[in-house]
Amino acid sequence: MDIAGVSMALAQISQLSQVGTAVLSKAMDANEALGEGIVEMMDSAMELSVNPNVGANIDLRI
């Protein structure tokens, strides 16, 4: 392989690595937003509960 071919191959590998890193960054951002949405949904579900004390205690008789 000549020097020009090696140079082109290295440039292509570098570019593919940069693209992979950018895609991974976007996926991480999306997962972070999804996690924040789930937390907000859980918080709002607790606030909308009709009777928040139901299910908090268990009566046991022995």
C-alpha angles and dihedrals in degrees: 000000000000127000094259092054092049091048092051092048092051091048090051092049090049092050092048090050091052091049091049091050091049092050091049090050091052091049091051091049090050092049091049091052090047091051092050089050092052091050091050091048092052092048093050092047090056091049092051094052112125094216112013092188094062110104094014094101134042122208111215127186122189 
